[in-house]
Amino acid sequence: MKYNNLCIIQARTGSTRLPNKVLLKAGKDSLLGYEIKRVRQSKLINKIVVATTVKKWDDIIKKLCEKNKVDCFRGSENDVLGRYYQCSLKYPKFSNIVRITGDCPLIDPAIIDRVIDFFIKNKFDYASNVEKETFPDGMDVEIFKKEVLREAAQKAELTSQREHVTLYIRKTKKYKKGNLLSDQDLSHFRLTVDEKEDYEVVKFLIKNSNIRDGYMKYLSLLIKNPDMILKNSYIIRNEGLLKSLKNEKLIKICKS
């Protein structure tokens, strides 16, 4: 095995802002099915797993994974950090974990590989392109050592840290971290799916592009169609994280 990278895509149907968003159709594919096909184009990912919840309503995610011939792990709905860690234990061969979320159907495999290469070459404990946001929203990639994930799962005690997988890692100074920057600030472009308007934009972009196109193709389409930019420009980036921080609580966790 030349590389040692396990990609875990977190996905569920219980999103409060846009329920069942990962199942919404864009062409012949669901958004999650389209995303899996995009991630598969990465040259540096060895294996892909979709991590969903044990809730009955997420049985459909498991069926979607079977249809797309990708592994499915099921764990806690709210303790997403714990879900990631327990998932990683099922695949002991892999020492690096790549985190991608199910609301990024347009994720660019070239950006995935740039972040992974950046992580490996600099021997980081954690690397991403999200600590300082210069890429479009929806191009978010994180990678971290499994041992760092284990420590986070054992020590993170805030609800926000359990819900948002890497928050503890990002805020802990002892880890060697890096942030990959775009050549220009493109963070005002929105290519993710959290709201109905996001879905309309992404559906338009998928309809007018090829599954192998890079993210610059999407930006070109948006620039040529400014009405599509305006559709979701009002939405705040990282709104879910901001909500979690506002409702912060200390919780007791199992340290096993």
Backbone torsions as a table, in degrees:
resi	resn	phi	psi	omega
1	MET	NA	114.4	-176.3
2	LYS	-69.9	-39.5	179.2
3	TYR	-116.8	171.1	-171.2
4	ASN	-138.4	48.4	-168.5
5	ASN	-118.5	118.8	176.1
6	LEU	-100.8	123.4	177.4
7	CYS	-98.3	123.3	176.6
8	ILE	-111.9	118.1	176.8
9	ILE	-99.5	117.0	178.3
10	GLN	-85.8	132.8	-177.2
11	ALA	-154.3	141.4	175.5
12	ARG	-151.6	166.4	180.0
13	THR	-97.1	-9.0	-172.0
14	GLY	-88.7	26.4	177.5
15	SER	-60.7	133.8	-176.9
16	THR	-78.0	-34.0	-176.9
17	ARG	-78.2	-37.5	178.7
18	LEU	-144.1	83.4	-177.4
19	PRO	-55.5	142.5	177.4
20	ASN	62.4	23.6	-174.1
21	LYS	-61.1	-34.3	-178.2
22	VAL	-69.4	-15.7	-179.2
23	LEU	-96.0	-10.2	-179.6
24	LEU	-59.3	145.7	-174.8
25	LYS	-88.8	142.0	170.2
26	ALA	-137.8	98.3	-170.6
27	GLY	73.5	-135.0	-178.8
28	LYS	-85.0	-14.6	-174.7
29	ASP	-100.2	155.3	162.2
30	SER	-75.3	162.2	178.3
31	LEU	-60.3	-39.3	178.9
32	LEU	-68.0	-41.0	177.1
33	GLY	-61.2	-39.4	178.0
34	TYR	-65.1	-41.8	179.7
35	GLU	-63.1	-43.0	178.1
36	ILE	-57.7	-43.0	179.2
37	LYS	-64.4	-35.5	176.9
38	ARG	-67.2	-45.7	-178.5
39	VAL	-64.2	-35.2	-179.8
40	ARG	-61.1	-18.9	179.3
41	GLN	-78.2	-10.7	176.4
42	SER	-61.2	139.1	178.7
43	LYS	-90.4	-11.8	-172.9
44	LEU	-112.6	-1.4	176.3
45	ILE	-93.9	129.8	-179.2
46	ASN	-88.1	-35.7	-176.6
47	LYS	-150.2	145.1	178.2
48	ILE	-116.4	135.0	174.7
49	VAL	-131.5	136.7	171.7
50	VAL	-96.5	125.1	180.0
51	ALA	-105.9	111.0	179.3
52	THR	-117.7	-168.1	-175.7
53	THR	-98.9	169.9	178.2
54	VAL	-86.5	0.1	-178.9
55	LYS	-65.2	145.1	-178.0
56	LYS	-56.0	-38.9	-176.5
57	TRP	-68.3	-12.3	176.4
58	ASP	-95.8	10.1	171.4
59	ASP	-57.3	-32.5	-178.3
60	ILE	-66.8	-28.6	175.4
61	ILE	-65.9	-42.3	178.0
62	LYS	-60.3	-42.7	178.7
63	LYS	-64.6	-39.0	177.8
64	LEU	-63.0	-38.8	178.8
65	CYS	-64.8	-41.8	178.3
66	GLU	-61.3	-42.0	178.7
67	LYS	-62.6	-36.8	-178.2
68	ASN	-93.3	6.3	177.0
69	LYS	54.5	50.4	176.6
70	VAL	-131.7	146.2	-179.0
71	ASP	-64.8	150.5	176.9
72	CYS	-130.0	128.6	174.8
73	PHE	-113.6	143.9	-179.3
74	ARG	-124.0	131.9	-178.1
75	GLY	-149.7	-158.1	-175.9
76	SER	-59.7	142.6	177.3
77	GLU	-74.2	-46.3	-173.6
78	ASN	-93.8	-32.2	178.0
79	ASP	-88.0	76.6	-175.5
80	VAL	-69.8	-32.6	175.0
81	LEU	-59.7	-47.2	177.5
82	GLY	-62.1	-38.4	178.3
83	ARG	-61.3	-43.8	178.7
84	TYR	-62.8	-46.4	-177.2
85	TYR	-64.6	-46.6	179.0
86	GLN	-61.8	-37.1	176.1
87	CYS	-62.8	-44.1	-178.1
88	SER	-61.8	-31.8	-179.9
89	LEU	-66.8	-23.4	179.0
90	LYS	-73.5	-12.4	-176.3
91	TYR	-129.8	71.4	-172.2
92	PRO	-65.4	-16.9	-178.6
93	LYS	-69.8	-21.7	-172.1
94	PHE	-99.3	130.2	-178.2
95	SER	-102.7	-12.5	178.7
96	ASN	-118.3	137.1	-179.7
97	ILE	-114.8	124.8	174.8
98	VAL	-99.5	126.2	-179.7
99	ARG	-107.4	124.9	174.3
100	ILE	-134.2	143.0	-177.7
101	THR	-102.2	153.9	-175.2
102	GLY	-72.0	-1.4	177.2
103	ASP	-97.6	16.9	179.8
104	CYS	-120.6	63.4	-175.3
105	PRO	-65.2	-19.2	-178.4
106	LEU	-96.9	10.8	-177.4
107	ILE	-45.7	135.5	-175.0
108	ASP	-94.7	118.6	-179.7
109	PRO	-59.5	-29.3	178.5
110	ALA	-67.8	-37.1	176.9
111	ILE	-69.7	-39.9	175.1
112	ILE	-53.1	-49.0	-176.5
113	ASP	-69.0	-32.9	177.1
114	ARG	-65.0	-42.5	179.5
115	VAL	-66.8	-42.3	179.0
116	ILE	-63.0	-46.0	-179.6
117	ASP	-62.2	-42.1	177.0
118	PHE	-59.0	-43.2	178.7
119	PHE	-63.1	-48.3	-176.2
120	ILE	-68.6	-47.5	-176.1
121	LYS	-63.1	-32.8	-178.1
122	ASN	-97.3	1.5	177.9
123	LYS	52.6	47.8	179.0
124	PHE	-79.0	159.3	168.4
125	ASP	-84.7	-30.3	-179.2
126	TYR	-149.6	137.6	174.1
127	ALA	-145.1	152.4	179.9
128	SER	-160.5	-178.4	168.8
129	ASN	-120.4	25.7	-174.4
130	VAL	-118.2	-13.6	-177.9
131	GLU	-64.6	-44.0	168.1
132	LYS	-120.0	113.7	-169.3
133	GLU	-83.5	112.0	175.8
134	THR	-125.4	-16.4	175.6
135	PHE	-87.7	159.6	176.3
136	PRO	-58.8	146.7	173.4
137	ASP	-61.9	125.8	-175.1
138	GLY	113.4	-5.9	176.2
139	MET	-108.3	24.9	-171.8
140	ASP	-77.0	125.9	179.3
141	VAL	-134.5	135.0	174.4
142	GLU	-131.7	147.4	175.1
143	ILE	-141.6	140.6	-178.1
144	PHE	-153.0	158.4	177.7
145	LYS	-70.1	146.0	-179.9
146	LYS	-62.4	-34.9	-180.0
147	GLU	-65.4	-31.2	176.5
148	VAL	-71.1	-39.7	175.6
149	LEU	-61.6	-41.8	179.0
150	ARG	-60.5	-46.2	-179.6
151	GLU	-63.8	-40.5	177.7
152	ALA	-63.0	-43.4	-179.3
153	ALA	-63.4	-31.0	-178.6
154	GLN	-84.8	-25.5	-171.4
155	LYS	-112.1	-23.3	-177.0
156	ALA	-68.1	126.3	-173.6
157	GLU	-122.4	-5.2	179.2
158	LEU	-92.2	146.3	-178.8
159	THR	-58.7	-38.7	179.2
160	SER	-63.0	-35.8	-179.8
161	GLN	-72.6	-26.5	177.4
162	ARG	-81.8	-33.6	-178.1
163	GLU	-80.0	-35.5	-178.2
164	HIS	-111.0	105.9	-161.7
165	VAL	-50.9	-43.0	-170.3
166	THR	-102.8	5.6	-175.1
167	LEU	-60.7	-43.2	178.1
168	TYR	-61.9	-44.5	-178.8
169	ILE	-62.6	-44.3	-176.7
170	ARG	-66.4	-28.5	-176.7
171	LYS	-96.3	-3.5	-178.7
172	THR	-95.8	120.2	-169.8
173	LYS	-70.0	-25.2	-172.3
174	LYS	-67.8	-20.8	-177.0
175	TYR	-81.5	143.9	175.7
176	LYS	-84.1	115.8	-172.0
177	LYS	-124.0	152.1	176.9
178	GLY	-140.2	151.3	179.7
179	ASN	-126.4	120.7	178.6
180	LEU	-82.6	127.8	-178.7
181	LEU	-104.2	146.4	171.0
182	SER	-75.7	159.7	178.1
183	ASP	-64.9	-24.8	176.6
184	GLN	-142.7	158.4	-178.1
185	ASP	-77.9	109.9	-179.6
186	LEU	-116.0	18.5	-172.3
187	SER	-69.0	-13.7	179.7
188	HIS	-79.7	-12.1	175.4
189	PHE	-80.9	139.3	-175.5
190	ARG	-118.5	111.6	-177.2
191	LEU	-121.5	19.7	-179.3
192	THR	-104.7	175.0	-179.7
193	VAL	-129.0	104.0	173.9
194	ASP	-121.9	-28.0	-175.6
195	GLU	-128.6	168.1	-179.6
196	LYS	-56.9	-40.6	-179.6
197	GLU	-65.3	-35.6	175.5
198	ASP	-59.7	-44.3	-179.9
199	TYR	-60.0	-42.0	179.4
200	GLU	-61.9	-39.8	179.0
201	VAL	-67.4	-48.6	-177.8
202	VAL	-64.3	-39.7	178.1
203	LYS	-60.8	-41.3	176.5
204	PHE	-61.7	-43.9	-177.6
205	LEU	-67.4	-40.7	178.9
206	ILE	-65.8	-41.0	-179.4
207	LYS	-62.0	-32.8	-173.3
208	ASN	-105.8	19.4	179.6
209	SER	-142.6	176.6	177.3
210	ASN	-105.6	149.4	-176.8
211	ILE	-62.8	-16.9	179.2
212	ARG	-97.0	1.8	179.6
213	ASP	-70.2	146.9	175.7
214	GLY	-82.9	172.2	-174.7
215	TYR	-66.2	-22.9	178.5
216	MET	-66.5	-26.9	174.2
217	LYS	-63.3	-42.4	178.8
218	TYR	-62.9	-42.6	-179.7
219	LEU	-65.1	-37.7	177.5
220	SER	-61.8	-42.6	178.4
221	LEU	-64.0	-39.8	179.7
222	LEU	-67.6	-41.4	179.7
223	ILE	-63.1	-35.4	178.3
224	LYS	-77.0	-16.3	-178.8
225	ASN	-130.2	70.8	-173.7
226	PRO	-59.7	-22.1	176.9
227	ASP	-63.1	-29.6	178.1
228	MET	-72.3	-34.9	176.5
229	ILE	-62.9	-40.9	-176.6
230	LEU	-68.8	-24.2	-176.5
231	LYS	-56.2	-44.2	-174.8
232	ASN	-120.5	17.0	-176.4
233	SER	-69.3	-17.8	-177.9
234	TYR	-79.2	-13.6	-172.1
235	ILE	-79.2	134.4	-178.4
236	ILE	-79.9	132.6	177.3
237	ARG	-68.6	140.9	179.0
238	ASN	60.8	34.9	-178.1
239	GLU	-61.7	-36.5	179.6
240	GLY	-63.9	-41.7	178.6
241	LEU	-65.6	-43.1	180.0
242	LEU	-61.4	-37.5	177.7
243	LYS	-65.7	-42.1	178.9
244	SER	-61.8	-42.7	-179.3
245	LEU	-66.1	-35.5	178.8
246	LYS	-65.8	-35.6	-177.5
247	ASN	-101.6	32.3	-174.1
248	GLU	-58.5	138.0	174.3
249	LYS	-141.7	151.5	173.8
250	LEU	-91.3	130.7	-179.8
251	ILE	-123.7	155.8	177.0
252	LYS	-91.7	130.5	-177.9
253	ILE	-120.8	159.6	175.8
254	CYS	-83.7	128.7	-174.6
255	LYS	-96.1	16.9	-177.4
256	SER	-71.8	NA	NA
